[in-house]
């Protein structure tokens, strides 16, 4: 991971810097062994001084030259003046990112880190995102990048970008899910006391805040739905269980989760299917039934559309222990 700030690390950048440290930097041998090997790479030569900000000092043991040997490179942010004032990004950083990408590294940006990947040409022709406060600047400055300000993160295979702040955590957990499987990502999320996967996108945070209505009343019906995913549930079924009208249930669930009730059900069914593929040797057809996705063909259709691989390929990637 690149530490790009020169001095006076802002508190927001410290937050984004700490997210990968928390997810990848602490070994979790009971979840997966080996875990990730995280190395912080500074702009300065190792040992030449500390990065200071918010009353903290940060020493990095590695430099930009070490990026070329990485399997994954994370740029959590760039200095604010490079975004707000158009100050050029350090050319040595851009060169190091290009070399790492050319060497086959998976490239990741959190929030304004997308500006560094864009400057290096790594995002040309690709869909990408950043914090919604900065997506207009990103699109204007780098017209070859297809900027999407409505999502929490974009997975474009070997290049992934996230929106700002906590969306960086969403992307990091997604990486764990992709690398080590849904079970490991879910257990890690539980330890961090965060959702393993947030539905919806940045659109729910732009201009209009999350509604202040008290939706704790939805929890029982959502728990009930998760326990009965093998049934052909409808919005009417959920509304009846919640003692609401279908219209009220639809409105409140969409306000709380950012997606429609049927999309929420589909997401839960896919998550159930992932867990069964990872933890059992049940036939694909049976997993389709237990997850509520029906036939093996229907399960395969939704897996390919939402996850990008077939259930069989997913099982081969994350075989039952």
C-alpha positions as CSV (number, residue, x, y, z in Angstrom):
1,X,0.0,0.0,0.0
2,X,1.3,3.4,-1.0
3,X,1.5,6.2,1.6
4,X,1.2,9.2,-0.7
5,X,0.9,12.1,1.8
6,X,4.0,14.2,2.3
7,X,3.1,15.9,5.6
8,X,0.1,16.6,7.8
9,X,-2.0,13.6,7.1
10,X,-5.6,14.6,7.2
11,X,-7.9,12.6,9.5
12,X,-10.0,11.3,6.6
13,X,-6.8,10.0,4.8
14,X,-5.7,8.3,8.1
15,X,-9.0,6.5,8.1
16,X,-8.6,5.3,4.6
17,X,-5.0,4.3,5.3
18,X,-6.1,2.3,8.3
19,X,-8.8,0.3,6.6
20,X,-6.4,-1.9,4.5
21,X,-4.1,-2.2,7.6
22,X,-7.1,-3.5,9.6
23,X,-8.3,-5.9,6.9
24,X,-5.0,-7.2,5.5
25,X,-2.4,-6.3,8.1
26,X,-3.5,-8.4,11.0
27,X,-3.1,-12.2,10.5
28,X,-6.2,-14.3,10.9
29,X,-4.7,-17.8,11.0
30,X,-8.0,-19.5,12.1
31,X,-9.7,-18.0,9.0
32,X,-7.0,-18.5,6.4
33,X,-3.3,-19.4,6.7
34,X,-1.3,-17.9,5.2
35,X,-3.0,-14.5,5.4
36,X,-2.0,-11.4,3.5
37,X,1.5,-9.9,3.7
38,X,0.8,-6.1,3.9
39,X,3.7,-3.7,3.3
40,X,3.5,0.1,3.5
41,X,5.5,1.8,0.9
42,X,6.3,5.5,1.4
43,X,7.2,8.2,-1.1
44,X,10.5,8.8,0.7
45,X,13.3,6.4,1.0
46,X,12.8,3.9,3.9
47,X,14.3,5.3,7.1
48,X,14.5,8.9,5.9
49,X,11.8,10.3,8.3
50,X,8.3,9.9,9.4
51,X,5.0,11.0,8.0
52,X,3.3,13.2,10.5
53,X,-0.3,14.3,11.0
54,X,-3.1,14.4,13.5
55,X,-0.5,14.0,16.3
56,X,0.8,10.8,14.8
57,X,4.0,9.7,13.2
58,X,4.2,7.0,10.5
59,X,7.4,5.2,9.5
60,X,7.4,3.1,6.4
61,X,9.8,0.2,5.9
62,X,9.4,0.1,2.1
63,X,9.6,2.5,-0.8
64,X,8.1,3.0,-4.2
65,X,10.6,0.6,-5.8
66,X,9.0,-2.2,-3.8
67,X,5.7,-1.9,-5.6
68,X,6.9,-3.7,-8.7
69,X,7.2,-7.0,-6.7
70,X,3.6,-6.7,-5.3
71,X,0.7,-9.0,-6.2
72,X,-1.7,-6.2,-5.3
73,X,-1.1,-2.4,-5.0
74,X,-3.4,-0.2,-3.0
75,X,-3.5,3.6,-3.3
76,X,-5.8,4.8,-0.4
77,X,-5.7,8.5,-1.3
78,X,-3.7,11.3,-2.8
79,X,-2.9,14.7,-1.3
80,X,-5.9,17.1,-1.3
81,X,-4.1,19.8,-3.3
82,X,-3.7,17.2,-6.2
83,X,-7.4,16.9,-6.3
84,X,-8.7,20.3,-5.3
85,X,-6.0,22.6,-6.8
86,X,-4.8,20.5,-9.7
87,X,-1.3,20.1,-8.2
88,X,0.6,17.5,-10.3
89,X,1.0,14.1,-8.7
90,X,4.6,13.1,-8.0
91,X,6.0,11.6,-11.3
92,X,7.9,9.0,-9.3
93,X,4.6,7.7,-7.9
94,X,3.0,7.5,-11.4
95,X,6.1,5.7,-12.8
96,X,6.0,3.2,-9.9
97,X,2.3,2.5,-10.4
98,X,2.8,1.9,-14.2
99,X,5.7,-0.5,-13.5
100,X,3.7,-2.4,-11.0
101,X,0.7,-2.7,-13.3
102,X,2.9,-3.8,-16.2
103,X,4.4,-6.4,-14.0
104,X,0.9,-7.9,-13.4
105,X,-0.1,-6.4,-10.1
106,X,-3.8,-6.0,-9.2
107,X,-4.4,-2.3,-8.8
108,X,-6.7,-0.9,-6.2
109,X,-7.7,2.6,-5.3
110,X,-9.8,3.9,-2.4
111,X,-11.5,7.3,-2.7
112,X,-9.1,9.9,-4.3
113,X,-6.5,7.2,-5.0
114,X,-8.4,6.8,-8.3
115,X,-6.7,10.1,-9.4
116,X,-3.3,8.4,-9.2
117,X,-4.4,5.3,-11.2
118,X,-6.1,7.6,-13.8
119,X,-2.9,9.7,-14.1
120,X,-0.9,6.6,-14.7
121,X,-3.4,5.6,-17.5
122,X,-4.4,2.5,-15.7
123,X,-8.1,3.5,-15.7
124,X,-8.3,4.5,-19.4
125,X,-11.3,2.8,-21.0
126,X,-12.4,1.3,-17.7
127,X,-15.3,1.9,-15.4
128,X,-14.2,3.4,-12.1
129,X,-15.5,5.4,-9.1
130,X,-14.3,7.7,-6.3
131,X,-16.0,9.6,-3.5
132,X,-19.0,11.3,-5.0
133,X,-17.6,14.7,-4.0
134,X,-14.8,14.2,-6.5
135,X,-16.3,12.1,-9.3
136,X,-17.1,15.2,-11.4
137,X,-13.4,16.3,-11.2
138,X,-12.2,12.8,-12.0
139,X,-14.4,12.6,-15.1
140,X,-13.5,16.1,-16.3
141,X,-9.7,15.6,-15.8
142,X,-9.6,12.1,-17.2
143,X,-12.2,11.9,-20.0
144,X,-11.0,8.4,-21.0
145,X,-12.2,7.0,-17.7
146,X,-15.9,5.9,-17.5
147,X,-16.7,7.4,-14.0
148,X,-19.6,5.9,-12.1
149,X,-20.7,8.0,-9.1
150,X,-23.6,5.7,-8.1
151,X,-21.7,2.7,-6.8
152,X,-19.7,1.9,-3.6
153,X,-17.0,0.2,-5.6
154,X,-16.2,-1.1,-9.1
155,X,-14.5,-4.5,-9.7
156,X,-13.0,-4.5,-13.2
157,X,-11.0,-7.7,-12.8
158,X,-7.4,-6.6,-12.2
159,X,-8.3,-3.0,-11.4
160,X,-10.7,-2.1,-8.6
161,X,-11.8,1.3,-7.3
162,X,-14.0,2.4,-4.4
163,X,-15.9,5.4,-3.3
164,X,-14.6,7.3,-0.2
165,X,-14.2,6.5,3.5
166,X,-16.2,3.4,4.6
167,X,-16.7,2.3,0.9
168,X,-13.0,1.5,1.1
169,X,-13.9,-1.1,3.7
170,X,-16.6,-2.5,1.4
171,X,-14.0,-3.0,-1.3
172,X,-11.4,-4.5,1.0
173,X,-13.9,-7.1,2.3
174,X,-14.9,-7.7,-1.3
175,X,-11.3,-8.5,-2.1
176,X,-11.2,-11.0,0.9
177,X,-14.4,-12.5,-0.5
178,X,-12.9,-12.8,-3.9
179,X,-9.5,-14.2,-2.7
180,X,-10.5,-16.4,0.2
181,X,-14.3,-17.0,-0.1
182,X,-17.5,-15.7,1.3
183,X,-17.2,-17.6,4.6
184,X,-13.9,-16.0,5.5
185,X,-15.1,-12.5,4.5
186,X,-18.3,-13.0,6.5
187,X,-16.4,-14.1,9.6
188,X,-13.9,-11.2,9.3
189,X,-16.8,-8.7,8.9
190,X,-18.3,-10.1,12.1
191,X,-15.1,-9.5,14.0
192,X,-15.0,-6.0,12.7
193,X,-18.7,-5.5,13.6
194,X,-19.6,-4.4,10.1
195,X,-21.9,-5.8,7.3
196,X,-20.1,-8.3,5.1
197,X,-21.8,-6.7,2.1
198,X,-23.7,-3.5,1.9
199,X,-26.4,-3.3,-0.8
200,X,-27.1,-0.1,-2.7
201,X,-24.6,2.4,-3.9
202,X,-23.4,6.0,-3.4
203,X,-26.7,7.3,-4.7
204,X,-28.2,6.7,-1.3
205,X,-25.7,9.2,0.2
206,X,-25.7,11.9,-2.4
207,X,-27.6,15.1,-1.3
208,X,-30.3,13.1,0.4
209,X,-29.2,11.5,3.6
210,X,-30.5,8.2,4.9
211,X,-34.0,8.7,6.1
212,X,-34.3,9.3,9.8
213,X,-37.3,6.9,10.2
214,X,-36.9,4.2,12.8
215,X,-36.7,0.9,10.8
216,X,-35.7,-1.4,13.6
217,X,-39.2,-2.9,13.0
218,X,-37.9,-4.3,9.8
219,X,-35.3,-6.5,11.5
220,X,-37.7,-9.3,12.5
221,X,-39.2,-9.7,9.1
222,X,-35.7,-9.7,7.4
223,X,-34.5,-12.3,9.8
224,X,-37.7,-14.3,9.1
225,X,-37.1,-14.0,5.4
226,X,-33.5,-15.3,5.7
227,X,-34.8,-18.3,7.6
228,X,-37.3,-19.1,4.8
229,X,-35.3,-18.4,1.7
230,X,-36.2,-21.9,0.4
231,X,-39.8,-20.7,0.0
232,X,-41.1,-18.7,-3.0
233,X,-41.3,-15.5,-1.0
234,X,-43.1,-12.4,-2.4
235,X,-43.4,-8.8,-1.3
236,X,-46.8,-9.6,-0.1
237,X,-45.4,-12.5,2.1
238,X,-42.9,-10.1,3.7
239,X,-45.6,-7.4,4.2
240,X,-47.9,-9.9,5.8
241,X,-45.2,-11.0,8.2
242,X,-44.3,-7.4,9.0
243,X,-48.0,-6.5,9.5
244,X,-47.6,-3.7,6.9
245,X,-49.2,-3.0,3.5
246,X,-47.0,-4.2,0.6
247,X,-46.5,-0.6,-0.5
248,X,-45.3,0.4,3.0
249,X,-43.0,-2.6,3.2
250,X,-41.6,-1.8,-0.2
251,X,-40.9,1.9,0.6
252,X,-39.3,1.2,4.0
253,X,-37.2,-1.7,2.9
254,X,-35.9,0.2,-0.1
255,X,-35.1,3.3,2.1
256,X,-33.3,1.1,4.6
257,X,-31.2,-1.0,2.2
258,X,-31.1,1.0,-1.0
259,X,-32.6,-1.8,-3.1
260,X,-36.0,-3.2,-3.8
261,X,-37.4,-6.1,-1.7
262,X,-37.0,-8.5,-4.6
263,X,-33.4,-7.5,-5.2
264,X,-32.7,-7.8,-1.5
265,X,-34.2,-11.3,-1.6
266,X,-32.0,-12.2,-4.6
267,X,-28.9,-10.9,-2.8
268,X,-29.7,-13.0,0.3
269,X,-30.4,-16.1,-1.9
270,X,-27.1,-15.7,-3.7
271,X,-25.3,-15.3,-0.3
272,X,-26.9,-18.5,0.9
273,X,-25.9,-20.3,-2.2
274,X,-22.3,-19.2,-1.8
275,X,-22.2,-20.4,1.7
276,X,-23.6,-23.8,0.7
277,X,-21.2,-24.2,-2.2
278,X,-18.3,-23.4,0.2
279,X,-19.4,-25.5,3.1
280,X,-21.2,-28.6,1.6
281,X,-20.9,-31.1,-1.2
282,X,-24.6,-30.9,-2.0
283,X,-25.5,-31.1,-5.7
284,X,-26.0,-27.8,-7.5
285,X,-29.7,-28.6,-8.0
286,X,-30.2,-29.0,-4.3
287,X,-28.4,-25.8,-3.5
288,X,-30.7,-24.0,-5.9
289,X,-33.7,-25.4,-4.0
290,X,-32.3,-24.6,-0.5
291,X,-31.4,-21.0,-1.5
292,X,-34.7,-20.4,-3.1
293,X,-33.3,-19.9,-6.6
294,X,-35.0,-23.0,-7.9
295,X,-33.4,-25.1,-10.6
296,X,-29.8,-25.6,-11.3
297,X,-30.2,-23.6,-14.5
298,X,-31.8,-20.6,-12.7
299,X,-29.0,-20.7,-10.0
300,X,-26.4,-20.7,-12.8
301,X,-28.1,-17.8,-14.5
302,X,-28.1,-15.6,-11.5
303,X,-24.5,-16.6,-10.5
304,X,-23.2,-15.7,-13.9
305,X,-25.0,-12.4,-13.9
306,X,-24.3,-11.2,-10.4
307,X,-21.1,-12.9,-9.4
308,X,-19.5,-13.5,-12.8
309,X,-18.8,-17.2,-12.5
310,X,-20.8,-20.4,-12.6
311,X,-21.7,-22.2,-9.4
312,X,-19.3,-25.1,-10.4
313,X,-16.4,-22.7,-11.0
314,X,-17.1,-20.9,-7.7
315,X,-17.0,-24.3,-5.9
316,X,-13.8,-25.2,-7.5
317,X,-12.3,-21.8,-6.4
318,X,-13.6,-22.2,-2.8
319,X,-14.0,-26.0,-2.2
320,X,-15.6,-27.3,1.0
321,X,-13.1,-27.7,3.8
